């Protein structure tokens, strides 16, 4: 995974493409799967409808 998959530059500012884990906090991103998002560090998972 490279930084281009996680961040994008918009109007001269860096924006995150992925959400942060609500348990782990800033800097730990949720992995996007077909039907869920999950944290690889703590195991937090949200299923999508």
Backbone as JSON, one array per atom type, in Angstrom:
{
  "sequence": "XXXXXXXXXXXXXXXXXXXXXXXXXXXXXXXXXXXXXXXXXXXXXXXXX",
  "N": [[0.85, -1.16, 0.0], [0.57, 2.17, -0.85], [1.12, 5.67, -0.11], [-0.54, 7.17, -1.72], [-2.88, 5.76, -1.89], [-4.12, 6.21, 0.48], [-4.09, 8.94, 1.12], [-4.99, 12.13, -0.37], [-4.38, 15.06, -2.33], [-5.99, 18.07, -2.14], [-6.92, 21.15, -3.21], [-4.46, 22.14, -2.29], [-4.28, 21.04, 0.24], [-3.85, 18.23, 2.4], [-5.87, 15.42, 2.33], [-7.61, 12.77, 3.96], [-8.45, 9.6, 2.62], [-9.55, 7.39, 3.76], [-11.36, 6.21, 6.65], [-10.65, 6.82, 10.15], [-9.94, 4.52, 12.81], [-12.39, 4.18, 15.31], [-11.8, 3.23, 17.86], [-8.98, 2.99, 18.12], [-8.05, 5.48, 17.26], [-6.58, 8.5, 15.85], [-4.56, 8.08, 12.95], [-4.69, 5.34, 12.64], [-6.09, 3.44, 10.28], [-9.21, 2.3, 8.83], [-9.61, -0.69, 7.09], [-10.94, -1.22, 3.87], [-13.31, -3.46, 2.86], [-15.29, -5.74, 0.85], [-17.9, -5.97, 2.02], [-17.67, -4.75, 4.47], [-15.91, -2.66, 6.87], [-12.81, -2.69, 8.53], [-10.55, -2.78, 11.34], [-7.17, -3.49, 11.45], [-5.56, -3.49, 13.63], [-6.95, -3.53, 16.17], [-9.19, -5.05, 15.63], [-11.73, -4.03, 15.31], [-14.86, -3.89, 13.65], [-17.16, -2.91, 11.15], [-20.12, -3.71, 9.62], [-21.45, -3.32, 6.37], [-24.49, -2.43, 4.75]],
  "CA": [[0.0, 0.0, 0.0], [1.34, 3.4, -0.88], [0.43, 6.82, 0.48], [-1.54, 7.64, -2.65], [-4.12, 5.04, -1.65], [-4.68, 6.66, 1.76], [-4.2, 10.39, 1.14], [-5.07, 12.86, -1.63], [-4.17, 16.49, -2.19], [-7.13, 18.81, -2.69], [-6.76, 22.59, -2.95], [-3.23, 22.36, -1.54], [-4.36, 20.43, 1.56], [-3.86, 16.77, 2.39], [-7.14, 14.86, 2.83], [-7.61, 11.32, 4.12], [-9.46, 8.9, 1.85], [-10.13, 6.35, 4.6], [-11.76, 6.62, 8.0], [-9.84, 6.38, 11.27], [-10.59, 3.59, 13.72], [-12.92, 4.91, 16.46], [-11.19, 2.74, 19.1], [-7.54, 3.26, 18.13], [-7.84, 6.92, 17.11], [-5.9, 9.08, 14.69], [-3.4, 7.39, 12.4], [-4.99, 3.93, 12.38], [-7.17, 3.5, 9.31], [-10.04, 1.13, 8.63], [-9.46, -1.31, 5.78], [-12.21, -1.32, 3.18], [-13.57, -4.75, 2.25], [-16.49, -5.73, 0.03], [-19.13, -5.77, 2.79], [-17.35, -4.27, 5.81], [-14.65, -1.96, 7.12], [-12.25, -3.28, 9.73], [-9.25, -2.32, 11.84], [-6.22, -4.58, 11.57], [-4.86, -3.4, 14.9], [-7.77, -3.96, 17.32], [-10.23, -5.96, 15.2], [-13.02, -3.35, 15.18], [-15.49, -4.15, 12.36], [-18.51, -2.39, 10.86], [-20.68, -4.32, 8.42], [-22.23, -2.39, 5.55], [-25.69, -3.06, 4.18]],
  "C": [[0.9, 1.23, 0.0], [0.49, 4.56, -0.35], [-0.66, 7.39, -0.42], [-2.89, 6.94, -2.5], [-4.84, 5.53, -0.39], [-4.96, 8.15, 1.78], [-4.39, 10.94, -0.27], [-4.87, 14.34, -1.34], [-5.32, 17.2, -2.89], [-6.99, 20.27, -2.26], [-5.54, 22.88, -2.07], [-3.24, 21.79, -0.13], [-4.41, 18.91, 1.42], [-5.16, 16.29, 3.03], [-6.98, 13.35, 2.95], [-8.73, 10.71, 3.29], [-10.2, 7.88, 2.72], [-10.44, 6.89, 5.98], [-10.75, 6.11, 9.03], [-10.64, 5.4, 12.12], [-11.11, 4.36, 14.93], [-12.32, 4.45, 17.79], [-9.72, 3.13, 19.21], [-7.21, 4.73, 17.96], [-7.09, 7.29, 15.85], [-4.71, 8.23, 14.26], [-3.6, 5.92, 12.15], [-6.24, 3.91, 11.51], [-7.94, 2.19, 9.25], [-9.84, 0.62, 7.21], [-10.84, -1.48, 5.16], [-12.31, -2.67, 2.48], [-14.89, -4.66, 1.5], [-17.75, -5.39, 0.82], [-18.88, -5.22, 4.19], [-16.12, -3.38, 5.78], [-14.12, -2.51, 8.43], [-10.88, -2.71, 10.06], [-8.35, -3.53, 12.02], [-5.5, -4.59, 12.9], [-5.69, -3.97, 16.05], [-8.91, -4.91, 16.94], [-11.61, -5.34, 15.08], [-13.57, -3.55, 13.77], [-16.86, -3.51, 12.29], [-18.96, -3.06, 9.57], [-21.55, -3.31, 7.69], [-23.41, -3.14, 4.93], [-25.64, -3.09, 2.68]]
}
